[in-house]
């Protein structure tokens, strides 16, 4: 099927954000920026392969960088957009990537995973989305280029550059290791959207120093804006990322940068209850499949949220906390006659130890 037909009905940015709103609580700014970036990405593909290219203007790819603490929804945003668009999707942990020739996974393994999602059809894979998590963990060690080998830092960034900027890559079939005699699958990364995520712990220090310098250097009456010192992440810019250790070429290939807020108690409680696939709705459904009704006292929600905040787990930790609370009930309920199982705060507290 021609690409222009495959992507003929691209959802508008408002439609993409509305879909994200069903699954992701909060993060409105990030959802808006990501919706526009994804819409423009696939619109660019359709226009570049269509019969009437707009005056021969080549639209460059705009990969995305999501900066925010662990458990704020970076992975969920990328996964949900791919689900909506029905495009191939894979998640890669940057910390397992190494330079070619070293123990670990080289960057071509990213494309191998994407190919697996498409039964090794490169044409479909070339329309996919790749989420590279923890990209902040492969930053260069120090401001100056290292003279020693940095097999999981700057070297990996250099290798990733080829994928991000758009190149034809020879990928070993079925995820195997490269050897001279084997046949390769050629994958053009020109139209693959790369969304990178990282917590960039401590980058607020770089942002704060830059903003402080700007205020001192450009203290023009009437033009100074108040800086929200409690949320410096919202001011993140390319120079902060370079100072943190991303090489300039990588920063240049991630032109769309947005931040995600730390989730407060109210947001965590909403995550338990409101999304289409809310965690507590899932447990209620599991009990319903056994002909049982699960009732959860309101105080249990506060306990779950307090535990997540206390342990600094973010939204990612909510499910593991719920598993601790509900596992005994899920073990006993199918064998019991009673139709309703009520989880109280005392019951939950005992399960959490």
C-alpha positions in Angstrom: 0.0 0.0 0.0 1.4 3.4 -0.9 2.4 5.5 2.1 0.1 8.3 1.1 -2.8 6.0 1.3 -1.6 4.3 4.5 -1.4 7.7 6.3 -4.2 9.5 4.3 -6.3 10.2 7.4 -3.8 11.7 9.9 -5.5 12.9 13.1 -5.3 16.6 13.7 -3.3 17.9 16.7 -6.4 18.5 18.7 -7.6 15.0 18.0 -4.3 13.5 19.0 -4.3 15.5 22.3 -7.9 14.5 23.0 -6.9 10.9 22.6 -3.9 11.3 24.9 -6.2 13.0 27.5 -8.1 9.7 27.8 -5.0 7.9 28.9 -2.5 10.4 30.3 -3.4 12.7 33.3 -2.0 16.2 33.3 1.1 17.2 31.2 -1.0 19.4 28.9 1.9 21.4 27.6 3.9 18.2 26.7 0.8 16.7 25.1 0.2 19.8 23.0 3.8 20.0 21.7 4.0 16.2 21.1 0.6 16.3 19.2 1.9 19.0 16.8 5.2 17.3 16.3 3.7 13.9 15.5 1.1 15.5 13.2 3.8 17.5 11.3 6.0 14.4 11.1 3.4 12.2 9.3 2.1 15.1 7.2 5.7 15.6 6.1 5.9 11.9 5.0 2.7 12.1 3.0 3.7 15.3 1.3 7.2 14.1 0.5 5.9 10.9 -1.2 2.9 12.4 -2.8 2.6 13.3 -6.5 2.7 17.0 -5.7 5.6 17.9 -3.5 5.1 21.5 -2.3 7.4 23.5 -4.6 10.2 21.0 -4.1 10.7 22.1 -0.5 12.1 19.3 1.6 10.7 19.1 5.1 13.2 17.9 7.6 12.4 15.4 10.3 11.8 16.8 13.8 12.6 14.2 16.5 11.4 14.8 20.0 13.0 15.0 23.5 10.9 14.6 26.6 12.6 15.9 29.8 11.0 15.0 33.1 11.3 13.0 36.4 10.8 9.2 36.4 7.2 8.2 36.5 5.7 11.3 34.9 4.4 9.6 31.7 7.1 10.0 29.1 6.9 6.3 27.9 3.1 6.3 28.2 2.8 9.4 25.9 4.9 7.8 23.1 3.2 4.4 23.5 -0.3 5.9 23.4 0.4 8.0 20.3 1.7 4.9 18.4 -1.4 3.0 19.5 -3.7 5.8 18.1 -1.9 6.0 14.8 -1.5 2.2 14.5 2.1 2.5 13.5 5.0 0.1 14.5 6.4 1.0 17.9 9.3 -0.1 20.1 10.9 1.0 23.3 14.7 0.9 23.8 16.6 1.5 27.0 19.6 3.6 26.1 21.6 2.2 29.1 22.1 -1.2 27.3 23.4 0.3 24.1 27.2 0.2 23.4 29.5 1.1 20.6 29.7 -1.6 17.9 32.2 -4.3 18.8 31.6 -4.1 22.5 29.6 -6.3 24.8 26.0 -5.1 24.8 23.5 -4.0 22.1 24.7 -1.8 19.3 22.3 0.8 17.9 21.2 -1.4 14.9 19.4 -3.5 17.5 16.9 -0.7 17.8 15.9 -1.2 14.1 15.9 -5.0 14.6 13.2 -4.6 17.3 11.2 -2.3 15.1 11.4 -4.8 12.3 10.2 -7.6 14.6 7.0 -5.5 15.2 6.3 -5.6 11.4 7.2 -9.2 10.7 10.4 -7.8 9.0 8.6 -5.6 6.5 11.0 -2.6 6.2 8.4 -0.4 4.4 6.2 -0.6 7.5 9.1 -0.2 9.9 10.1 3.0 8.1 6.8 4.6 9.3 7.3 3.6 12.9 8.0 5.4 16.2 11.0 4.5 18.4 11.1 5.6 22.1 14.6 5.7 23.5 14.3 5.9 27.2 17.0 7.2 29.7 19.0 9.0 27.0 20.4 11.1 29.8 22.3 8.1 31.0 24.5 8.1 27.8 25.7 11.7 28.2 29.4 12.5 27.8 31.4 12.3 31.0 32.4 15.9 31.5 32.3 19.0 29.2 35.4 18.0 27.2 35.6 15.2 24.7 37.1 12.2 26.5 40.4 10.8 25.3 39.6 7.5 26.9 37.0 5.0 25.4 33.5 5.8 26.5 31.7 2.8 25.1 28.3 3.6 26.6 28.4 7.4 26.5 29.6 9.7 23.7 30.4 6.7 21.4 26.7 5.6 21.6 25.5 9.1 20.9 27.7 9.3 17.8 26.2 5.9 16.7 22.7 7.1 17.3 23.3 10.2 15.2 23.0 8.2 12.0 19.6 6.9 13.0 18.3 10.2 14.1 19.4 12.2 11.1 18.1 9.7 8.5 20.3 7.1 6.9 20.0 3.8 5.2 21.1 1.2 7.7 22.0 -2.5 7.1 20.2 -4.5 9.8 21.0 -8.1 10.5 17.9 -10.3 9.9 16.2 -11.6 13.0 18.4 -9.6 15.4 21.5 -11.7 14.7 25.1 -10.5 14.9 26.7 -9.1 11.8 29.0 -11.2 9.7 30.4 -10.7 6.2 28.4 -13.4 4.4 24.9 -12.7 5.7 22.2 -10.9 3.9 21.0 -7.6 5.5 17.7 -5.8 5.6 18.0 -2.2 4.5 16.1 0.2 6.6 15.9 3.9 5.8 15.4 5.9 9.1 14.5 9.1 7.3 10.8 8.7 8.2 11.1 7.0 11.5 10.1 9.3 14.4 12.5 9.1 17.4 11.1 10.2 20.7 13.8 10.3 23.4 13.1 10.6 27.1 15.2 11.2 30.2 15.0 12.5 33.7 18.2 14.6 33.4 18.6 14.6 37.2 20.3 17.8 38.3 19.9 19.7 35.0 18.0 22.4 37.0 21.4 23.5 38.2 22.5 24.3 34.7 19.2 26.0 33.9 19.3 28.1 37.1 22.9 29.3 36.3 21.9 30.3 32.8 18.8 32.1 33.9 20.7 33.9 36.6 23.3 35.1 34.1 20.6 36.3 31.8 18.9 38.3 34.5 22.2 39.9 35.5 23.3 40.6 32.0 20.0 41.8 30.5 18.3 43.6 33.4 16.2 45.8 31.2 13.4 47.7 33.1 9.9 46.5 32.2 11.2 43.3 30.4 12.2 41.1 33.3 9.9 38.1 33.8 9.5 36.3 37.1 11.3 32.9 37.1 9.5 30.0 38.7 12.3 28.6 40.8 10.2 25.7 41.9 9.9 24.4 38.3 13.1 25.3 36.4 12.6 22.4 34.1 10.1 24.4 32.1 12.9 26.6 30.9 15.1 23.8 29.5 17.0 24.8 26.3 19.5 23.2 24.0 22.5 24.8 25.8 21.5 23.2 29.1 21.4 19.8 27.4 24.8 20.3 25.8 26.2 21.3 29.2 24.7 18.2 30.7 26.6 16.0 28.3 24.5 15.5 25.1 26.8 16.2 22.1 25.8 19.2 20.0 24.9 17.0 17.0 22.4 15.0 19.0 20.8 18.1 20.4 20.5 19.4 16.9 18.6 16.3 15.8 16.2 16.6 18.7 14.7 20.1 17.9 11.4 19.5 19.6 12.1 19.7 23.4 9.4 19.7 26.1 9.2 19.0 29.8 6.9 17.0 32.0 5.9 18.1 35.5 6.4 16.2 38.6 3.1 14.6 39.5 1.5 15.8 42.7 -0.9 13.8 45.0 -4.0 15.0 43.2 -2.6 13.9 39.8 -1.6 10.5 41.1 -5.1 10.0 42.6 -6.6 10.9 39.2 -4.3 8.4 37.5 -5.8 5.7 39.7 -9.4 6.5 38.8 -9.8 8.5 35.6 -8.0 7.2 32.5 -9.7 4.9 30.1 -7.5 2.1 31.4 -7.1 3.4 35.0 -5.3 1.0 37.3 -8.2 0.5 39.7 -10.6 0.0 36.9 -8.4 -2.9 35.7 -8.5 -4.6 39.1 -12.3 -4.1 39.3 -12.5 -5.8 35.9 -10.4 -8.7 37.0 -12.7 -9.4 40.0 -15.7 -8.9 37.7 -14.4 -11.8 35.5 -14.8 -14.1 38.5 -18.3 -12.8 39.2 -17.1 -10.7 42.1 -17.4 -7.1 43.0 -14.3 -5.2 44.3 -15.1 -2.3 46.6 -12.2 0.0 47.6 -12.6 2.5 50.5 -11.6 6.1 49.7 -8.9 6.0 52.4 -7.1 3.2 50.4 -6.5 5.7 47.5 -4.8 8.1 49.9 -2.6 5.3 51.2 -1.6 4.3 47.7 -0.7 7.8 46.7 1.1 8.6 50.0 3.2 5.4 49.5 4.1 6.4 45.9 5.1 10.0 47.0 7.0 8.8 50.0 9.1 6.3 47.9 9.4 8.8 45.0 8.0 6.2 42.6 5.7 8.5 40.5 2.9 7.1 38.4 5.1 4.1 37.5 5.0 2.8 41.1 1.2 2.8 41.5 0.7 -0.6 39.9 3.3 -2.3 42.1 1.8 -0.8 45.2 -1.7 -2.0 44.1 -0.3 -5.5 43.4 1.0 -5.6 47.0 -2.5 -4.7 48.3 -4.7 -6.8 46.0 -2.7 -10.0 45.5 -4.0 -11.8 48.5 -7.6 -10.8 47.6 -7.1 -12.0 44.0 -5.7 -15.3 45.4 -8.7 -15.9 47.8 -11.7 -14.3 46.0 -12.1 -16.9 43.1 -12.5 -19.7 45.7 -14.9 -17.9 48.0 -18.7 -17.7 47.9 -19.1 -14.1 48.8 -19.8 -11.9 45.9 -18.3 -8.6 47.3 -14.8 -8.1 48.5 -14.1 -4.8 50.3 -10.6 -3.5 50.7 -10.2 -1.2 53.7 -7.4 1.1 54.7 -6.4 -1.3 57.5 -6.3 -4.3 55.1 -4.2 -2.3 52.6 -1.8 -1.0 55.3 -1.1 -4.6 56.5 -0.3 -5.7 53.0 2.1 -2.8 52.5 3.9 -3.8 55.7 
